Amino acid sequence: MNRTTKILSGLGFGAITTLALATGILKPTVKLVALSSLVCVPVIGISHWIIQDKANEKIKAIQDKLDLAKKDSQKLAAATADNERLSEYLVSLKNELSQLQNFVTSLKSENSRLKESQQLQSAQIEVYQKEKKMLNEQIVEYEETYLSELESSVQQKVDEYIASDRAKLDAKYRSALMEGQAIHAEAVSIAKAYEQWAEQVGQRHAERRDYILGLTKEFNGHISGIEEDWKVERGHLITQIEIYTNQIARLQQKLAGDLVEPIYLKCGFSPEGQIANAVAEWLWNHQRIPLKVTGVESTDSLLTAGYSYSHSMPVEELAKVIEDNSPTIARNLGLYAIEKPQKLPIADVLSVKIRRSRPSRKTNTLALYRNQQEFIKYILSQPIRFRLIGEPGAGKTPTVAVMLAHLLSRGFLEANTPNGRKLPYTIVEFCNPLAGVSVKNSTDLDFCLKWDSGYKGFKGLADEDKFRKIKGNANYLNQVGYIWVADEIDNSMAEVTKDEAKPFKKSLKDGGHINIGVIVMGQSANVSTNKGLSIDDQKMMTNIYIDPISIRTFLNQYGERFYSKKTVEKALNTLEEIELEIEEQNEIICDTAREFRIAMITAKRSPVFYQLPYFDSTVIDVASYQQNLEKVIEIRSGRGETPKDTGVFVNSLNQGYASVSAETDTEGHSPYAESGTSRDTSQRPNCPHCGSSLIRSKGNKWECKNPEHSTVAPGKPKSWKK
């Protein structure tokens, strides 16, 4: 019975009992008992219900455990089955292991047996080797003692024969001798047979080697022949391919409207046409550029030729090629010049102007042209405020060296004016930012080189300016003129600040008051674009342009700011005529120092052209200059005396030209002072090894600058401590 049936039965029984009690069928005592029983029925039912629930829960729990136990039993059965399979596999492994152990045991026994056999064989081999060695020793011993034993035995037998039976002994001796001879003959025959066999084997080996080498050589020869044939055939095929390719390319060029080869003008014996054809032929032979000569015109010495060209070639590149090679073409064809080609605006034709001879002069250059003596005269008549402008390699440094030679020869004039008195001493200090860097720099000014940067040079000029303005240094101011020389002034002005460049501008305006002059060099004629250098500064200096490019740049860009338009045009025409003169004269000059050079000076009314002096026309006497520097150092330090006649130039040189070769310092330093702005004021000794007075202070050491030091004092050092 389930729990629901029990509940319904209890409710039915309770209802019947309640009905019986209500109708009074039973007695009171029975009623009481029945009522008490009736009251207990719900309690019993509820208790039964609770107990049934707990029992059901336990039964469910037991069933869950039973399910788990069934699962565990299934797992146990699976594990048991696995265990049985593993046991069977283990048994099979044990059987295999036992078989392997038996096999290993048999192998070990076999190995031991083999080892024993090997030991026995080794022992036997050792015994055999010992026996062989003993036999060899016996054979050697027998060979060594054979004759002696034979003699002794024979002697013994002879003695016995003598003693007993002579005839019997003689027979035995003869038989023994014959037996020995037979043995010896047999040994000789065996040796000869062995030698013959060895010769036959060697001959067979040599024949086999020669046969194999012959086969190899023949095979290699066949291979080489095949390779050579293939190379020849391949070369023929490549040549044919190249020929076909060129033919195809030529056909393609013709189809595209390009020229395949030059087409010359049919001009007969006309020299103009022959020149135009020669130019086209030169371009074809040297540049592989095909041109068609379309026509030619001639006026005086100028010939104009027209050339049509391939459509695939840009006309700008063709014009550039002709322009770049025009000097070579003119030289090879005996022409004067070929001008820049121009394209005609109405057709694809390039017009080339050819000059067969030098054009005639159109202007008189004497109006604006002066010789080199007048250049020196003009330089000496101006305050020392010079600015040289020129392209790299134009000769700025050698020109400044020539100018300094004449300025030192004349001496510094007081107040830097042409009418001032001549000061007793003049010193020069040079600033070159490219010292020790550029391979193009000349060494003409190394004797006065002091600074290797623009900043140091400007600072040195400022220190000199301050020193001269001190009242206690009036003696130095009145006796010593100072020339500040600077290269690469354009770059130096661009690198320093405005305050650092002030000493230079002050020297341009007020340098004459303290006997300071300046000479600067630069490359740029574009003054207005230079930082810190204005046109007003330019006007305060004597500007010297020393190459045609700088001259033309100045006249075209700044000429009309200084002069009239007519004056500028006249100067440009003069420059063209002078350029022709330069080209004509320098064609036959091999020494660059003697080349014809010109300079243009921006004078007040008109620019004037001067022939520059030859670079080797004068040389600075550096030895005398260094001697006077010693006196300048003494004056600067206060040890020098004021000369009685201040109008006499103590370091006077020849008024014409200074001579004596310059002993320059190739290391890029001044020969009389250390690098920086301070001078070495200590007394210089002579070199203790060569006796030279060309001594330079270098830190805490003296250094001999005599170029012949190594010859005079070989092996002696050039420097020593102070």
C-alpha positions in Angstrom: 0.0 0.0 0.0 1.2 3.4 -0.9 1.0 6.4 1.3 -2.1 7.8 -0.5 -4.1 4.6 0.1 -3.2 4.6 3.7 -4.4 8.2 4.1 -7.7 7.5 2.4 -8.3 4.4 4.5 -7.7 6.4 7.7 -10.0 9.2 6.7 -12.8 6.6 5.8 -12.4 4.8 9.1 -12.5 8.1 11.0 -15.6 9.2 9.2 -17.4 5.9 10.0 -16.5 6.1 13.7 -17.6 9.7 13.9 -20.9 8.8 12.4 -21.4 5.9 14.9 -20.7 8.2 17.8 -23.0 10.8 16.6 -25.9 8.5 16.1 -25.5 7.0 19.6 -25.2 3.5 18.6 -22.3 2.8 21.0 -22.2 2.9 24.7 -20.7 5.9 26.6 -17.7 3.9 27.6 -17.2 2.7 24.2 -17.8 6.2 22.9 -15.1 7.5 25.2 -12.7 5.0 24.0 -13.8 5.5 20.4 -13.4 9.3 20.8 -10.0 8.9 22.3 -9.0 6.5 19.5 -10.5 8.9 17.0 -8.4 11.7 18.4 -5.3 9.6 18.2 -6.0 8.7 14.5 -4.7 12.0 13.0 -1.7 12.0 15.3 -0.9 8.5 14.2 -1.5 9.3 10.6 0.7 12.4 10.7 3.4 10.4 12.6 3.1 7.6 10.1 3.4 10.2 7.3 6.5 11.7 8.8 8.0 8.3 9.4 7.1 7.2 5.9 8.8 10.3 4.5 12.0 9.7 6.4 11.9 6.1 5.4 11.5 7.1 1.8 14.4 9.5 2.0 16.6 6.8 3.5 15.4 4.4 0.8 16.2 7.0 -1.8 19.6 7.6 -0.2 20.2 3.8 -0.1 19.2 3.6 -3.7 21.6 6.4 -4.7 24.4 4.6 -2.8 23.3 1.4 -4.5 23.6 3.1 -7.9 27.0 4.4 -7.0 27.9 0.9 -5.8 26.7 -0.5 -9.1 28.8 2.0 -11.0 31.8 1.3 -8.8 31.2 -2.4 -9.3 31.1 -1.8 -13.1 34.3 0.1 -12.8 35.7 -2.6 -10.7 34.7 -5.2 -13.2 36.3 -3.1 -16.0 39.4 -2.7 -13.9 39.4 -6.4 -13.2 39.1 -7.1 -16.9 41.9 -4.7 -17.6 43.9 -6.3 -14.8 43.4 -9.7 -16.3 44.5 -8.5 -19.7 47.5 -6.8 -18.1 48.3 -10.0 -16.3 48.1 -12.0 -19.5 50.3 -9.3 -21.2 52.7 -9.4 -18.3 52.9 -13.2 -18.5 53.7 -12.9 -22.2 56.3 -10.2 -21.4 57.8 -12.5 -18.8 58.0 -15.3 -21.3 59.6 -12.9 -23.9 62.0 -11.7 -21.1 62.9 -15.2 -20.2 63.5 -15.9 -23.8 65.6 -12.8 -24.1 67.5 -13.7 -21.0 68.2 -17.1 -22.4 69.3 -15.5 -25.6 71.5 -13.1 -23.7 72.9 -16.0 -21.7 73.7 -17.9 -24.8 75.3 -14.8 -26.3 77.4 -14.3 -23.2 78.5 -17.9 -23.3 79.2 -17.5 -27.0 81.1 -14.2 -26.3 83.1 -15.9 -23.6 83.8 -18.8 -25.9 84.9 -16.4 -28.6 87.0 -14.4 -26.1 88.7 -17.6 -25.0 89.2 -18.6 -28.7 90.5 -15.1 -29.4 92.9 -15.3 -26.4 94.0 -18.7 -27.6 94.5 -17.4 -31.1 96.3 -14.3 -29.7 98.5 -16.6 -27.6 99.2 -18.8 -30.6 99.9 -15.6 -32.7 102.3 -14.4 -30.0 104.0 -17.8 -29.9 104.2 -17.8 -33.7 105.6 -14.3 -33.7 108.1 -15.3 -31.1 109.0 -18.3 -33.1 109.2 -16.2 -36.2 111.4 -13.7 -34.4 113.6 -16.5 -33.1 113.8 -18.0 -36.6 114.7 -14.6 -38.1 117.3 -14.1 -35.4 118.7 -17.6 -36.1 118.7 -16.9 -39.8 120.6 -13.7 -39.2 122.9 -15.4 -36.9 123.3 -18.3 -39.3 124.0 -15.8 -42.1 126.6 -14.1 -39.9 128.3 -17.3 -38.6 127.8 -19.5 -41.6 131.3 -19.1 -43.0 133.0 -19.2 -39.7 131.1 -22.3 -38.6 131.6 -23.8 -42.0 135.4 -23.1 -41.8 135.5 -24.4 -38.2 133.5 -27.5 -39.2 135.7 -28.1 -42.3 138.8 -27.6 -40.2 137.5 -29.9 -37.6 136.7 -32.5 -40.3 140.1 -32.0 -41.8 141.7 -32.5 -38.5 139.6 -35.6 -37.9 140.5 -36.7 -41.4 144.1 -36.1 -40.7 143.6 -37.9 -37.5 141.6 -40.8 -38.8 140.6 -41.3 -42.4 141.7 -38.6 -45.0 139.7 -40.0 -47.9 136.4 -40.3 -46.0 136.8 -36.7 -44.7 137.5 -35.5 -48.2 134.4 -37.2 -49.5 132.2 -35.7 -46.8 133.7 -32.3 -47.4 133.1 -32.4 -51.1 129.5 -33.6 -50.5 128.9 -30.9 -48.0 130.3 -28.3 -50.4 128.3 -29.5 -53.3 125.1 -29.4 -51.1 125.9 -25.9 -50.0 126.5 -24.8 -53.6 123.2 -26.4 -54.6 121.4 -24.6 -51.8 123.0 -21.3 -52.9 122.2 -21.8 -56.5 118.6 -22.6 -55.6 118.4 -19.4 -53.5 119.8 -17.3 -56.3 117.3 -18.8 -58.8 114.4 -18.1 -56.4 115.6 -14.5 -56.0 115.9 -14.0 -59.8 112.4 -15.5 -60.3 111.0 -13.1 -57.6 112.7 -10.1 -59.3 111.3 -11.1 -62.7 107.9 -11.5 -61.2 108.1 -8.1 -59.5 109.2 -6.5 -62.8 106.3 -8.1 -64.6 103.8 -6.8 -61.9 105.3 -3.3 -62.1 105.1 -3.3 -65.9 101.5 -4.5 -65.8 100.7 -1.7 -63.3 102.4 0.9 -65.5 100.6 -0.3 -68.6 97.3 -0.2 -66.8 98.0 3.3 -65.5 99.0 4.6 -68.9 95.9 3.0 -70.4 93.6 4.7 -67.8 95.4 8.0 -68.2 95.1 7.8 -72.0 91.4 7.0 -71.7 90.9 10.0 -69.3 92.8 12.3 -71.6 90.9 11.2 -74.6 87.6 11.6 -72.7 88.6 15.1 -71.5 89.7 16.0 -75.1 86.3 14.9 -76.4 84.5 17.0 -73.7 86.7 20.1 -74.4 86.1 19.7 -78.1 82.3 19.5 -77.6 82.4 22.5 -75.3 84.5 24.5 -77.8 82.1 23.6 -80.6 79.1 24.6 -78.4 80.7 27.9 -77.5 81.4 28.7 -81.2 77.9 27.7 -82.1 76.5 29.7 -79.2 78.6 32.7 -80.2 77.3 32.4 -83.8 73.7 32.2 -82.5 74.2 35.2 -80.1 75.7 37.2 -82.9 72.8 36.4 -85.2 70.3 37.3 -82.4 72.1 40.6 -81.8 72.1 41.3 -85.5 68.4 40.5 -85.7 67.7 42.6 -82.6 69.6 45.6 -84.0 67.7 45.3 -87.2 64.4 45.1 -85.4 65.4 48.1 -83.2 66.3 50.1 -86.3 63.0 49.1 -88.0 61.1 50.1 -84.9 63.0 53.4 -84.7 62.2 54.1 -88.4 58.5 53.2 -87.8 58.5 55.6 -84.7 60.1 58.4 -86.8 63.5 58.3 -85.2 66.8 58.5 -86.9 68.9 55.4 -87.2 72.1 57.0 -88.5 73.1 60.5 -89.3 71.9 62.0 -92.6 74.4 64.6 -94.0 73.7 67.6 -96.1 74.6 67.2 -99.8 76.7 70.3 -100.0 79.4 69.4 -102.5 82.6 71.4 -101.8 80.9 74.0 -99.6 83.1 74.5 -96.5 80.0 75.6 -94.5 78.1 72.4 -95.3 81.2 70.4 -94.6 81.6 72.0 -91.1 77.9 71.3 -90.3 78.3 67.7 -91.5 81.5 67.3 -89.4 79.7 68.4 -86.3 77.0 65.8 -86.9 79.6 63.2 -87.7 81.5 63.9 -84.4 78.3 63.6 -82.3 77.6 60.2 -84.0 81.1 58.9 -83.6 81.6 60.0 -80.0 78.0 60.2 -78.5 76.1 57.8 -80.9 73.5 60.6 -81.5 72.1 60.5 -85.1 71.2 63.9 -86.5 70.0 65.1 -89.9 71.7 68.2 -91.2 68.8 70.3 -92.6 70.6 73.4 -93.7 73.3 75.9 -93.1 73.7 79.7 -93.2 76.9 81.8 -93.0 77.6 85.4 -92.1 81.2 86.6 -91.7 82.8 84.2 -89.2 79.5 83.0 -87.7 77.9 79.9 -89.2 74.4 78.7 -88.3 73.5 75.1 -88.9 70.2 73.4 -88.5 69.8 69.8 -87.2 66.7 67.7 -86.9 66.7 64.9 -84.3 64.8 61.8 -83.3 61.4 62.2 -81.7 62.3 60.0 -78.8 65.2 62.2 -77.7 64.3 65.2 -75.5 65.6 68.4 -77.1 66.8 69.8 -73.8 69.1 66.8 -73.2 70.4 67.0 -76.8 71.1 70.7 -76.4 72.9 70.0 -73.1 75.0 67.3 -74.7 76.1 69.6 -77.5 76.8 72.4 -75.0 78.9 70.2 -72.7 80.9 68.9 -75.6 81.2 72.1 -77.5 84.8 72.9 -76.4 85.9 69.4 -77.4 84.1 69.6 -80.8 85.6 73.0 -81.5 89.1 71.9 -80.6 88.9 68.7 -82.6 87.4 70.4 -85.7 89.7 73.4 -85.6 86.9 75.9 -84.8 86.9 78.8 -82.4 83.7 78.1 -80.4 80.3 76.5 -80.6 77.6 78.5 -78.9 74.6 77.1 -77.0 72.1 75.5 -79.4 68.5 76.8 -79.6 65.4 75.0 -80.8 63.4 76.8 -83.5 59.9 77.7 -82.4 58.3 76.7 -85.7 59.9 73.3 -86.3 61.6 70.4 -84.6 65.0 71.7 -85.6 68.0 72.6 -83.4 69.9 75.7 -84.4 73.6 75.7 -83.6 75.8 78.7 -84.1 79.5 77.9 -84.9 82.3 80.5 -84.8 85.1 79.6 -87.2 87.5 82.3 -85.9 87.9 84.7 -83.1 85.5 87.7 -83.3 86.9 91.1 -83.8 87.3 93.6 -80.9 84.4 96.0 -80.6 85.4 98.3 -77.7 88.6 99.9 -76.4 89.5 98.3 -73.1 92.2 100.9 -72.3 89.5 103.2 -71.0 88.8 100.9 -68.0 91.9 98.8 -67.9 95.2 99.2 -66.0 98.3 97.2 -65.7 99.7 95.4 -62.6 102.1 98.2 -61.6 99.1 100.5 -61.4 97.2 97.9 -59.3 100.0 97.9 -56.7 100.1 101.7 -56.8 96.4 101.9 -56.3 96.5 99.4 -53.4 99.2 101.4 -51.6 97.2 104.6 -52.0 94.1 103.2 -50.3 93.4 102.6 -46.6 93.9 99.0 -45.6 90.3 98.0 -45.8 90.2 95.5 -48.7 87.6 92.9 -49.5 88.5 90.2 -52.1 85.7 88.3 -53.8 86.3 85.3 -56.1 85.2 81.7 -56.8 87.1 78.8 -55.2 90.5 78.4 -56.8 90.5 82.0 -58.3 93.7 82.9 -56.4 92.4 85.0 -53.5 95.1 83.8 -51.0 98.1 84.3 -53.4 96.8 87.7 -54.3 96.5 88.7 -50.7 100.1 87.4 -50.2 101.4 89.7 -53.0 99.4 92.6 -51.5 100.9 92.0 -48.0 104.4 91.8 -49.4 104.1 95.3 -50.8 102.2 96.6 -47.7 104.9 95.2 -45.4 107.6 96.6 -47.6 106.0 100.1 -47.4 105.0 99.8 -43.8 101.7 100.6 -42.0 100.8 104.3 -42.3 99.6 106.1 -39.2 95.8 106.4 -38.9 95.5 104.0 -41.9 95.6 107.0 -44.3 97.7 107.5 -47.4 99.4 110.6 -45.9 100.1 109.2 -42.4 103.6 108.6 -41.1 105.2 105.2 -41.4 105.0 103.2 -38.2 108.2 101.3 -37.2 106.5 97.9 -37.1 103.7 96.0 -38.8 102.2 92.7 -37.7 99.7 90.5 -39.6 97.4 87.9 -38.0 95.5 85.5 -40.2 92.2 83.7 -39.5 91.4 80.7 -41.8 88.4 78.5 -40.8 89.6 75.9 -43.3 93.1 75.6 -42.0 94.1 71.9 -41.9 90.8 70.9 -43.5 90.8 72.0 -47.1 93.4 70.6 -49.6 92.9 73.6 -51.9 94.2 76.2 -49.5 97.4 77.9 -50.4 100.2 78.0 -47.8 101.3 81.6 -48.7 99.8 83.0 -45.5 100.7 80.2 -43.1 103.5 82.4 -41.7 100.9 84.6 -40.0 98.1 82.0 -39.4 96.8 82.3 -35.9 93.2 81.1 -35.7 91.4 78.2 -37.3 87.8 79.4 -36.7 85.8 82.5 -37.4 84.8 82.9 -33.8 88.4 82.9 -32.5 89.4 85.3 -35.3 86.7 87.8 -34.3 87.5 87.4 -30.6 91.2 88.0 -31.4 90.3 91.2 -33.3 88.2 92.4 -30.3 91.1 91.7 -27.9 93.5 93.7 -30.1 91.0 96.5 -30.2 90.7 96.6 -26.4 94.4 96.3 -25.9 95.1 99.3 -28.1 92.5 101.5 -26.4 94.2 101.1 -23.0 96.0 104.4 -22.3 99.0 102.6 -20.8 99.6 100.9 -24.2 100.2 104.1 -26.1 103.8 103.2 -27.0 102.6 100.0 -28.6 99.8 101.8 -30.4 102.1 104.4 -31.9 104.8 102.0 -33.0 102.9 98.9 -34.3 100.5 98.7 -37.1 98.0 95.8 -37.1 96.6 94.1 -40.2 93.7 91.6 -39.5 93.3 89.1 -42.4 90.3 86.7 -42.6 89.3 84.1 -45.1 85.8 82.7 -45.6 84.4 86.0 -44.3 80.9 85.2 -45.7 80.6 81.9 -43.7 82.2 83.4 -40.6 79.8 86.3 -40.5 76.9 83.9 -40.9 78.0 81.8 -38.0 78.7 84.4 -35.4 76.2 86.7 -33.6 75.8 90.4 -34.3 77.7 91.2 -31.0 80.6 88.9 -32.0 80.8 90.6 -35.4 80.9 94.1 -33.9 84.7 94.4 -33.7 85.0 93.8 -37.4 82.4 96.6 -38.3 84.1 98.9 -35.7 87.4 98.3 -37.4 85.9 99.3 -40.7 84.7 102.6 -39.2 87.1 103.5 -36.4 90.1 101.1 -37.0 92.2 104.0 -38.4 92.2 105.7 -35.0 94.0 102.8 -33.4 96.1 101.8 -36.4 94.1 98.7 -37.4 93.6 97.6 -41.0 91.5 94.7 -42.3 91.7 92.4 -45.4 88.9 89.9 -45.8 88.3 87.2 -48.5 85.0 85.6 -49.5 83.2 83.9 -52.4 79.8 85.5 -52.5 79.1 88.7 -54.3 75.5 88.7 -53.0 76.1 91.2 -50.2 72.5 91.8 -49.4 71.9 88.1 -48.6 74.8 87.7 -46.2 74.1 87.7 -42.5 75.7 90.7 -40.8 77.3 92.2 -43.9 75.4 95.0 -45.6 75.9 97.1 -48.7 77.0 100.0 -46.4 79.8 97.8 -45.1 80.8 97.0 -48.6 81.0 100.7 -49.6 83.4 101.3 -46.7 85.9 98.8 -48.2 87.9 98.6 -51.4 86.1 95.7 -53.1 88.3 93.7 -55.4 86.6 91.1 -57.6 89.3 88.7 -59.0 87.4 86.4 -61.4 85.0 87.0 -64.3 82.1 85.2 -62.7 82.1 87.3 -59.5 82.7 90.5 -61.6 79.7 89.7 -63.9 77.5 88.8 -60.8 78.3 92.1 -59.2 77.7 94.2 -62.3 74.4 92.5 -63.1 72.9 92.5 -59.6 74.5 95.5 -57.8 76.1 97.6 -60.6 73.2 100.0 -61.0 73.2 100.7 -57.2 76.7 102.1 -57.5 77.0 103.4 -61.1 74.8 104.5 -64.0 73.4 102.0 -66.4 75.7 103.2 -69.2 78.7 102.7 -67.0 77.6 99.2 -66.1 77.1 98.3 -69.8 80.5 99.7 -70.7 82.1 97.6 -67.9 80.4 94.4 -69.1 81.6 95.0 -72.7 85.1 95.6 -71.3 84.9 92.4 -69.3 84.0 90.4 -72.5 87.0 91.8 -74.4 89.3 91.1 -71.4 88.0 87.6 -71.2 89.0 87.0 -74.8 92.4 88.5 -74.0 92.8 86.2 -71.0 91.9 83.1 -73.0 94.3 84.0 -75.8 97.2 84.7 -73.5 96.8 81.8 -71.1 96.6 79.3 -74.0 100.4 79.3 -74.3 101.2 79.6 -70.5 102.0 76.4 -68.6 103.0 77.9 -65.2 99.8 78.9 -63.2 101.7 81.5 -61.3 102.4 83.4 -64.5 98.9 83.2 -65.9 97.1 86.4 -67.0 94.6 87.4 -64.3 92.4 90.4 -63.9 90.5 92.1 -61.1 87.8 94.7 -61.0 87.9 97.4 -58.3 84.8 99.3 -57.5 86.1 102.8 -57.7 83.9 105.9 -57.0 82.9 107.0 -60.5 83.4 103.7 -62.4 84.6 100.2 -61.9 88.2 99.8 -63.1 89.9 96.6 -64.3 93.5 95.8 -63.3 95.9 93.1 -64.3 96.8 91.2 -61.2 100.5 90.8 -60.4 102.0 87.4 -61.0 102.0 85.2 -57.9 105.7 84.7 -58.0 106.5 88.4 -58.5 107.3 88.9 -54.9 108.0 86.8 -51.8 107.6 87.9 -48.1 110.9 87.9 -46.1 109.5 85.7 -43.3 112.9 85.6 -41.4 113.0 89.4 -41.1 109.4 89.5 -40.3 109.8 87.1 -37.4 112.8 89.0 -36.1 110.7 92.2 -35.9 107.9 90.3 -34.2 110.3 89.6 -31.3 110.7 93.4 -30.9 106.9 93.8 -31.2 106.5 91.3 -28.4 108.9 93.2 -26.2 107.1 96.5 -26.9 103.7 94.9 -26.1 105.0 93.5 -22.8 106.5 96.9 -21.9 110.1 95.8 -22.2 110.8 97.6 -25.5 112.2 101.2 -25.8 110.6 104.0 -27.7 112.8 104.6 -30.8 114.2 108.1 -31.2 113.3 108.4 -34.9 109.7 107.1 -35.2 109.6 108.0 -38.9 112.1 105.2 -39.8 110.7 101.9 -40.8 112.8 99.4 -38.8 111.8 96.3 -40.7 112.3 98.0 -44.0 112.5 95.8 -47.1 113.3 96.7 -50.6 110.8 99.2 -52.0 110.4 97.3 -55.2 109.8 93.7 -54.2 110.5 91.7 -51.1 112.6 88.6 -51.6 114.1 85.7 -49.7 112.1 82.4 -49.5 109.4 82.1 -46.9 109.9 79.6 -44.1 106.3 78.9 -43.4 104.6 76.8 -40.8 102.7 74.0 -42.5 100.8 73.0 -39.4 98.5 75.9 -39.6 99.8 78.0 -36.7 101.5 81.3 -36.4 105.3 80.9 -36.1 105.6 83.4 -33.3 102.5 82.7 -31.0 100.4 80.0 -29.8 96.9 79.4 -31.2 94.3 81.5 -29.5 94.3 85.3 -28.8 97.3 85.6 -26.4 100.9 85.9 -27.6 103.9 84.1 -26.2 106.0 86.9 -24.6 108.9 84.7 -23.4 112.3 85.0 -24.8 112.9 82.4 -27.6 116.2 80.5 -27.6 118.0 79.0 -30.6 117.7 75.3 -31.3 120.2 73.4 -29.2 120.7 70.8 -32.0 120.8 72.7 -35.3 121.3 76.3 -34.0 118.4 77.7 -35.9 116.5 80.8 -34.7 113.2 79.6 -36.3 111.6 78.6 -33.0 107.9 78.4 -32.1 106.3 78.1 -28.7 104.0 75.1 -28.4 102.5 74.7 -24.9 105.3 74.0 -22.4 107.8 73.2 -25.2 109.9 75.0 -27.8 109.7 73.6 -31.3 112.2 74.0 -34.1 110.7 75.0 -37.4 113.9 74.8 -39.4 113.1 72.6 -42.5 116.8 71.4 -42.6 116.8 70.3 -39.0 116.8 66.6 -39.9 119.8 67.2 -42.2 121.8 69.3 -39.9 121.1 67.3 -36.7 120.0 63.8 -37.7 118.2 61.8 -35.0 117.8 64.8 -32.7 114.3 65.9 -31.6 112.7 69.0 -32.9 111.1 70.0 -29.6 112.3 70.4 -26.0 110.8 71.6 -22.7 111.0 75.2 -21.7 
